[in-house]
Amino acid sequence: MKGLEFLNDYKKMIPIFMGVLLVGSIYGRVNAAHEDTLTYEEHLNAAREYRGEKIYATSKEEYEKALEMRESLDLYIEVAEMLKEEGDDEKLEDIGELVAEKYPNEPLGYEALIRCYKDLENYGKCFEQYEIVKKRGISSDEIEDMIMSIKYEYRLEGTEYEYVTDFVKGYATYLEGNRFGLVSEEGKEPIKEMYEDMSACDGEYVAVTDENNESYYIDLNGERRFNFPKDIKVKKIGKLYKGIMPVYTDDKVYYYTAEDGKQILGPYDDGEAFSNGLAAVREGDKWYLISTDGTKETEGYEGFYMNTAGGVVSNNRAFANIGEGYIMLDENLQPVGNTVYEAVKAFGDDSYAAVKKDGLWGFIDKDGIFAIKPAYENACSFCHGLAPAYENGAWGFIDSNGKWAIKPIFAEAKTLNESGCGFVREEGKDTWSIIKFIEFNYD
């Protein structure tokens, strides 16, 4: 009987005992959480103290411990700011990638990262992050303001060249001494200065004339590829276009196929390489545009504006010289309006071309409408939203609103190419530098 009573008493004690355990368990969890909070705060405070003393290695260790306990975007941003102070670009980049992965739709993290990179003058990283922001559609006013403030940052890469052409297909011809060579946008010289003459590059091949007055094509490794035709005396050959090469004698121009060396067009009194399916040729005192089968696509003009590669058509527009000036031709090679320009430059892209009217240069669209009225002493056409312009004895770059993106500080400047690269010559220097706008060249 006593055993049963003991059992009954024990059963009565179970709820009380369980209650005590429950309370103890709750208290234990609350106390543990409180201790965790204190530990997190302790690590965070320690990290901040070490940071204030510029003991960055220990500060990072404390931040890492705090992050292990409680991750947050704000804390990652704080760590990024500390890494910026330290100048640890590599870890700053790592944490940037981590934040982008963990918080892909939060602009706040990108704001902090772009701000950090901007302060470090690492503008390439700013534009790199901005590309991610745009793709994810999470930009903010602050991000846009920061990017606008560095939009026209650039770097210069000096060269030893006294003469350069515009970039064509990523390459420009340069002259050093009395020899021609080829330089890339990256400043590399795939073909050193060793030739008497050199054409623009078609992306694969370059026409050259060597010191023995022999003309042929070489590739970008400097290897000889195509010879000139053997049945005529050649003075030089020109830029290759879809297997068609212009061949110059002392007084005539012919067009041959590079593959089998057969003449297909000519002779003409003068002419340039084909580009965009058309070439400018002269018969007597008149110039025409012909197609690759020799068909004359225009009436005779006094001439055409040609770029440094001999091309006459860009943005589906050409400029023909009618004697007193130039008129613009449309995609059907018919006049656009009746405006006559004193001088012109070819379109650099699909935006605005530089034209001279009433003694000053302005910019027109492909319909002949002035987007920027004539106001400059000289100018080149737009590409990538920028155009070289000349004022008060120096060249700078204007934006599409006609405002100075870079005030006139250069002795000379050339049109940018499709990669946002071009050439400038600084005041007091005899040689050119490659200018690269970082927005388009941050890889």
C-alpha positions as CSV (number, residue, x, y, z in Angstrom):
1,M,0.0,0.0,0.0
2,K,2.8,2.3,0.8
3,G,4.4,1.6,-2.5
4,L,1.3,2.7,-4.3
5,E,1.0,5.8,-2.1
6,F,4.6,6.6,-3.0
7,L,3.8,6.1,-6.6
8,N,0.7,8.3,-6.3
9,D,2.8,11.0,-4.5
10,Y,5.4,10.7,-7.3
11,K,2.7,11.1,-10.0
12,K,1.5,14.2,-8.2
13,M,5.0,15.6,-8.2
14,I,5.5,15.1,-12.0
15,P,3.6,18.3,-13.1
16,I,5.5,20.3,-10.5
17,F,8.8,18.8,-11.6
18,M,8.1,19.3,-15.2
19,G,7.1,22.9,-14.6
20,V,10.4,23.5,-12.8
21,L,12.3,22.0,-15.8
22,L,10.3,24.1,-18.3
23,V,11.0,27.3,-16.4
24,G,14.6,26.3,-16.1
25,S,14.8,25.5,-19.8
26,I,13.2,28.8,-20.8
27,Y,15.4,30.7,-18.4
28,G,18.5,28.9,-19.8
29,R,17.6,29.7,-23.4
30,V,16.9,33.4,-22.5
31,N,20.2,33.5,-20.6
32,A,22.1,31.9,-23.4
33,A,20.5,34.2,-26.0
34,H,21.5,37.1,-23.7
35,E,25.0,35.8,-23.5
36,D,25.1,35.4,-27.4
37,T,23.9,39.0,-27.8
38,L,26.6,40.2,-25.4
39,T,29.2,38.1,-27.3
40,Y,28.1,39.6,-30.6
41,E,28.2,43.1,-29.2
42,E,31.6,42.4,-27.6
43,H,33.0,41.3,-30.9
44,L,31.5,44.2,-32.8
45,N,32.7,46.8,-30.2
46,A,36.2,45.2,-30.3
47,A,36.2,45.3,-34.1
48,R,35.3,49.0,-34.0
49,E,37.9,49.8,-31.4
50,Y,40.7,48.0,-33.3
51,R,39.6,49.7,-36.5
52,G,39.8,53.1,-34.7
53,E,43.4,52.2,-33.8
54,K,44.1,51.1,-37.4
55,I,44.9,47.6,-36.2
56,Y,43.0,46.2,-39.2
57,A,44.1,42.6,-39.1
58,T,42.6,42.1,-35.6
59,S,39.6,44.3,-36.5
60,K,38.8,42.0,-39.4
61,E,39.0,38.9,-37.2
62,E,36.5,40.5,-34.8
63,Y,34.2,41.5,-37.6
64,E,34.3,37.9,-38.9
65,K,33.3,36.5,-35.5
66,A,30.4,39.0,-35.3
67,L,29.3,38.1,-38.8
68,E,29.3,34.4,-38.0
69,M,26.8,35.2,-35.2
70,R,24.6,37.6,-36.9
71,E,24.8,38.5,-40.6
72,S,23.4,41.8,-41.9
73,L,23.8,44.0,-44.9
74,D,24.6,46.9,-42.6
75,L,27.5,45.0,-41.0
76,Y,28.9,43.9,-44.4
77,I,28.8,47.6,-45.4
78,E,30.7,48.5,-42.3
79,V,33.3,45.9,-43.0
80,A,33.6,47.2,-46.6
81,E,34.2,50.7,-45.3
82,M,36.9,49.4,-43.0
83,L,38.6,47.6,-45.9
84,K,38.4,50.9,-47.9
85,E,40.2,52.7,-45.0
86,E,42.9,50.0,-45.0
87,G,43.2,50.1,-48.8
88,D,42.7,46.4,-49.1
89,D,41.3,46.4,-52.6
90,E,41.4,42.7,-53.1
91,K,39.3,41.9,-50.0
92,L,37.0,44.8,-50.8
93,E,36.3,43.2,-54.1
94,D,35.7,39.9,-52.4
95,I,33.2,41.3,-50.0
96,G,31.6,43.2,-52.8
97,E,31.0,39.9,-54.7
98,L,29.7,38.3,-51.4
99,V,27.2,41.1,-50.8
100,A,26.0,41.0,-54.4
101,E,25.4,37.2,-53.9
102,K,23.7,37.4,-50.5
103,Y,21.7,40.6,-51.2
104,P,21.2,40.7,-55.0
105,N,18.2,43.0,-54.9
106,E,19.4,45.5,-52.4
107,P,20.7,48.8,-53.8
108,L,22.1,49.8,-50.4
109,G,25.0,47.4,-50.7
110,Y,25.9,48.6,-54.1
111,E,25.7,52.2,-53.0
112,A,28.3,51.5,-50.3
113,L,30.6,49.5,-52.7
114,I,30.5,52.1,-55.4
115,R,31.1,54.8,-52.9
116,C,34.1,52.9,-51.6
117,Y,35.5,52.3,-55.0
118,K,34.9,56.0,-56.0
119,D,36.8,57.2,-52.9
120,L,39.7,54.8,-53.8
121,E,39.5,56.3,-57.4
122,N,39.0,52.7,-58.7
123,Y,36.5,53.9,-61.3
124,G,36.6,50.7,-63.3
125,K,35.1,48.9,-60.3
126,C,32.4,51.6,-60.0
127,F,31.3,51.0,-63.6
128,E,31.6,47.2,-63.2
129,Q,29.2,47.3,-60.2
130,Y,26.9,49.8,-62.0
131,E,26.5,47.3,-64.9
132,I,25.3,44.7,-62.4
133,V,22.9,47.3,-60.9
134,K,21.5,48.1,-64.3
135,K,21.0,44.5,-65.2
136,R,19.1,43.8,-62.0
137,G,17.1,47.0,-62.3
138,I,17.9,48.2,-58.7
139,S,19.6,51.5,-59.2
140,S,19.0,54.4,-56.9
141,D,19.4,58.2,-57.1
142,E,22.6,58.0,-55.1
143,I,24.1,55.4,-57.5
144,E,23.1,57.4,-60.5
145,D,24.6,60.6,-59.0
146,M,27.9,58.8,-58.2
147,I,28.2,57.3,-61.7
148,M,27.4,60.7,-63.3
149,S,30.2,62.3,-61.2
150,I,32.8,59.9,-62.7
151,K,31.2,59.4,-66.2
152,Y,34.0,61.2,-68.0
153,E,37.0,59.9,-66.1
154,Y,39.8,58.7,-68.4
155,R,43.4,57.5,-68.4
156,L,46.2,58.3,-70.8
157,E,48.7,55.9,-72.0
158,G,51.7,57.7,-73.5
159,T,53.4,56.6,-76.7
160,E,56.5,57.7,-78.7
161,Y,54.6,58.3,-81.9
162,E,54.8,61.6,-83.7
163,Y,52.0,60.7,-86.1
164,V,49.0,58.4,-85.7
165,T,45.8,57.7,-87.7
166,D,42.4,57.1,-86.1
167,F,41.7,53.6,-84.8
168,V,40.2,51.3,-87.4
169,K,39.0,47.9,-86.4
170,G,40.9,48.4,-83.1
171,Y,44.2,49.3,-84.7
172,A,45.9,52.5,-85.8
173,T,48.8,53.2,-88.1
174,Y,51.7,55.1,-86.5
175,L,54.8,56.7,-87.8
176,E,58.1,56.7,-85.9
177,G,61.0,58.2,-87.7
178,N,60.3,57.4,-91.3
179,R,58.8,54.0,-90.8
180,F,55.2,52.8,-90.3
181,G,53.9,50.4,-87.7
182,L,50.6,49.3,-86.2
183,V,49.4,49.8,-82.6
184,S,46.3,48.4,-80.9
185,E,43.9,50.0,-78.5
186,E,45.8,48.3,-75.7
187,G,49.0,50.1,-76.7
188,K,50.6,46.9,-78.0
189,E,52.5,46.9,-81.3
190,P,51.7,43.7,-83.3
191,I,53.7,45.2,-86.2
192,K,56.7,47.3,-85.4
193,E,57.8,50.3,-87.4
194,M,59.7,48.8,-90.4
195,Y,57.6,49.7,-93.5
196,E,57.7,52.4,-96.0
197,D,54.0,52.5,-96.3
198,M,51.0,50.9,-94.6
199,S,47.3,50.8,-95.0
200,A,44.6,50.7,-92.4
201,C,43.8,47.3,-90.9
202,D,40.7,45.4,-92.0
203,G,40.7,43.5,-88.7
204,E,42.9,40.7,-90.0
205,Y,45.4,42.0,-92.6
206,V,47.4,45.1,-93.4
207,A,48.8,46.2,-96.7
208,V,52.5,47.2,-96.5
209,T,55.3,48.3,-98.8
210,D,58.7,47.4,-97.5
211,E,62.1,49.0,-97.9
212,N,62.7,47.1,-101.2
213,N,59.5,48.7,-102.6
214,E,57.7,45.4,-102.5
215,S,54.1,45.4,-101.6
216,Y,52.1,42.6,-100.0
217,Y,49.6,41.8,-97.1
218,I,50.7,40.7,-93.7
219,D,48.6,39.4,-90.8
220,L,48.6,40.7,-87.3
221,N,51.5,38.5,-86.4
222,G,53.6,40.1,-89.2
223,E,53.4,37.1,-91.4
224,R,53.2,37.6,-95.1
225,R,49.9,36.5,-96.6
226,F,49.1,37.9,-100.1
227,N,51.4,39.3,-102.7
228,F,50.6,42.0,-105.3
229,P,49.7,40.9,-108.8
230,K,52.8,40.0,-110.9
231,D,51.7,41.3,-114.3
232,I,51.8,45.0,-113.5
233,K,54.3,47.3,-111.8
234,V,52.9,48.1,-108.4
235,K,53.6,51.2,-106.4
236,K,51.5,50.2,-103.4
237,I,48.4,48.3,-102.5
238,G,45.5,49.4,-100.2
239,K,43.2,48.1,-97.5
240,L,41.6,44.7,-98.1
241,Y,37.8,44.5,-98.2
242,K,36.1,41.1,-98.6
243,G,38.9,39.8,-100.7
244,I,39.1,42.8,-103.0
245,M,42.4,44.8,-103.0
246,P,43.1,48.2,-104.6
247,V,46.4,48.2,-106.5
248,Y,48.1,51.4,-107.3
249,T,50.6,51.9,-110.2
250,D,52.3,55.2,-111.1
251,D,49.2,56.6,-112.7
252,K,46.2,54.2,-112.3
253,V,44.2,52.2,-109.8
254,Y,43.0,48.7,-110.3
255,Y,41.0,46.3,-108.1
256,Y,42.1,42.7,-107.8
257,T,41.0,39.6,-105.9
258,A,43.4,38.6,-103.2
259,E,42.5,34.9,-103.6
260,D,43.6,34.4,-107.2
261,G,45.2,37.7,-108.1
262,K,42.7,38.5,-111.0
263,Q,41.8,42.0,-112.0
264,I,38.1,42.7,-111.6
265,L,37.8,46.5,-111.9
266,G,39.8,49.4,-113.4
267,P,41.8,51.1,-114.4
268,Y,40.7,54.3,-112.7
269,D,42.6,57.6,-112.5
270,D,42.4,57.4,-108.7
271,G,40.5,55.4,-106.1
272,E,40.2,54.2,-102.5
273,A,39.6,50.9,-100.8
274,F,36.1,49.5,-100.6
275,S,34.2,50.0,-97.4
276,N,30.5,49.2,-96.6
277,G,30.2,47.9,-100.2
278,L,31.3,51.1,-101.9
279,A,34.5,52.7,-103.1
280,A,35.3,56.2,-104.3
281,V,37.0,56.3,-107.7
282,R,38.0,59.1,-110.0
283,E,37.6,59.2,-113.8
284,G,39.0,62.4,-115.2
285,D,38.1,65.2,-112.9
286,K,35.0,63.5,-111.4
287,W,34.6,61.1,-108.5
288,Y,32.0,58.4,-108.3
289,L,30.9,55.8,-105.8
290,I,31.0,52.3,-107.3
291,S,29.8,49.0,-106.0
292,T,31.9,45.8,-105.9
293,D,30.8,44.9,-109.4
294,G,31.9,48.3,-110.8
295,T,28.5,49.8,-111.1
296,K,28.5,53.6,-110.7
297,E,26.0,54.3,-107.8
298,T,26.3,58.1,-108.0
299,E,26.7,60.9,-110.5
300,G,30.0,62.5,-110.7
301,Y,31.1,64.8,-107.9
302,E,34.2,66.9,-107.2
303,G,35.1,64.4,-104.5
304,F,33.9,62.7,-101.3
305,Y,34.8,63.0,-97.7
306,M,36.9,60.0,-96.8
307,N,38.1,58.8,-93.4
308,T,41.7,57.8,-92.7
309,A,40.9,54.3,-94.1
310,G,39.5,55.7,-97.3
311,G,35.9,54.9,-96.3
312,V,33.2,57.2,-97.6
313,V,30.0,55.7,-95.9
314,S,29.2,55.6,-92.2
315,N,25.8,55.6,-90.5
316,N,24.4,55.0,-94.0
317,R,25.5,58.5,-95.0
318,A,28.1,59.9,-97.3
319,F,29.3,63.5,-97.9
320,A,29.9,64.6,-101.5
321,N,31.8,67.6,-102.6
322,I,29.9,69.8,-105.1
323,G,32.6,72.4,-105.5
324,E,31.3,75.1,-103.1
325,G,31.1,72.7,-100.3
326,Y,29.6,69.3,-99.2
327,I,26.2,67.8,-99.3
328,M,25.0,64.8,-97.4
329,L,23.8,61.7,-99.2
330,D,21.3,59.2,-97.7
331,E,21.3,55.4,-97.8
332,N,20.1,55.6,-101.4
333,L,22.9,58.1,-102.2
334,Q,20.4,60.9,-102.8
335,P,20.9,64.4,-101.3
336,V,19.5,65.0,-97.8
337,G,18.0,68.5,-97.9
338,N,19.7,71.3,-99.7
339,T,22.2,72.5,-97.1
340,V,25.8,72.9,-98.2
341,Y,28.5,72.6,-95.6
342,E,31.9,74.2,-95.8
343,A,33.7,71.2,-94.4
344,V,32.6,67.9,-92.8
345,K,33.7,64.9,-90.8
346,A,32.2,61.4,-91.2
347,F,29.8,60.0,-88.6
348,G,31.6,58.2,-85.8
349,D,28.5,56.2,-84.8
350,D,24.7,56.6,-85.3
351,S,24.5,60.0,-83.4
352,Y,26.0,63.2,-84.8
353,A,28.5,64.2,-87.4
354,A,30.6,67.4,-87.2
355,V,30.0,69.9,-90.0
356,K,31.2,73.5,-90.7
357,K,28.7,76.2,-91.4
358,D,29.3,79.9,-91.5
359,G,32.8,79.5,-90.3
360,L,32.0,77.5,-87.2
361,W,31.6,73.8,-86.5
362,G,28.4,72.2,-85.2
363,F,26.8,68.7,-85.2
364,I,24.0,67.3,-87.3
365,D,22.0,64.1,-87.2
366,K,21.5,61.8,-90.2
367,D,18.5,63.9,-91.3
368,G,20.6,67.0,-91.5
369,I,19.1,68.6,-88.5
370,F,21.5,70.5,-86.2
371,A,21.6,68.8,-82.8
372,I,24.3,71.3,-81.7
373,K,24.4,74.6,-83.5
374,P,27.8,75.8,-84.9
375,A,29.8,77.3,-82.1
376,Y,33.3,75.7,-82.2
377,E,36.4,76.6,-84.1
378,N,37.0,73.0,-85.0
379,A,35.5,69.6,-84.1
380,C,35.4,65.9,-84.8
381,S,32.3,63.7,-84.9
382,F,30.6,62.0,-81.9
383,C,31.2,58.5,-80.7
384,H,30.1,57.1,-77.4
385,G,28.4,60.4,-76.5
386,L,31.6,62.4,-76.8
387,A,33.2,64.6,-79.5
388,P,36.5,66.4,-79.7
389,A,36.0,70.2,-80.0
390,Y,38.4,73.0,-80.4
391,E,38.1,76.4,-78.6
392,N,40.6,79.1,-77.6
393,G,43.6,77.2,-78.9
394,A,43.0,73.8,-77.3
395,W,41.0,70.7,-77.7
396,G,38.5,69.1,-75.3
397,F,35.5,66.8,-75.4
398,I,31.9,67.9,-75.4
399,D,28.8,65.8,-74.5
400,S,25.7,65.4,-76.6
401,N,24.3,68.6,-75.1
402,G,27.2,70.6,-76.2
403,K,28.6,71.0,-72.7
404,W,32.3,70.4,-71.9
405,A,32.8,66.9,-70.5
406,I,36.6,67.6,-70.6
407,K,37.5,71.2,-70.9
408,P,40.0,72.2,-73.6
409,I,43.4,71.1,-72.4
410,F,44.9,69.1,-75.3
411,A,47.0,70.4,-78.2
412,E,45.3,67.9,-80.5
413,A,42.5,65.2,-80.3
414,K,41.0,62.6,-82.6
415,T,37.6,61.0,-82.9
416,L,37.0,58.2,-80.4
417,N,36.3,54.7,-81.8
418,E,33.6,52.1,-80.9
419,S,35.6,51.1,-77.8
420,G,35.8,54.6,-76.4
421,C,39.5,54.9,-77.3
422,G,41.2,57.6,-79.3
423,F,44.4,59.7,-79.5
424,V,45.2,63.1,-77.9
425,R,48.4,65.1,-77.8
426,E,49.1,67.0,-74.6
427,E,50.3,70.5,-74.6
428,G,54.1,70.8,-74.8
429,K,54.5,67.2,-76.1
430,D,55.4,66.1,-79.6
431,T,54.0,62.6,-79.2
432,W,50.5,61.2,-78.9
433,S,48.8,59.4,-76.1
434,I,46.0,56.9,-76.2
435,I,43.0,58.2,-74.3
436,K,40.7,55.6,-72.8
437,F,37.4,56.5,-71.2
438,I,37.0,54.2,-68.2
439,E,33.3,53.8,-68.6
440,F,34.0,51.7,-71.7
441,N,37.4,50.3,-70.7
442,Y,37.3,48.9,-67.2
443,D,38.0,45.3,-67.9
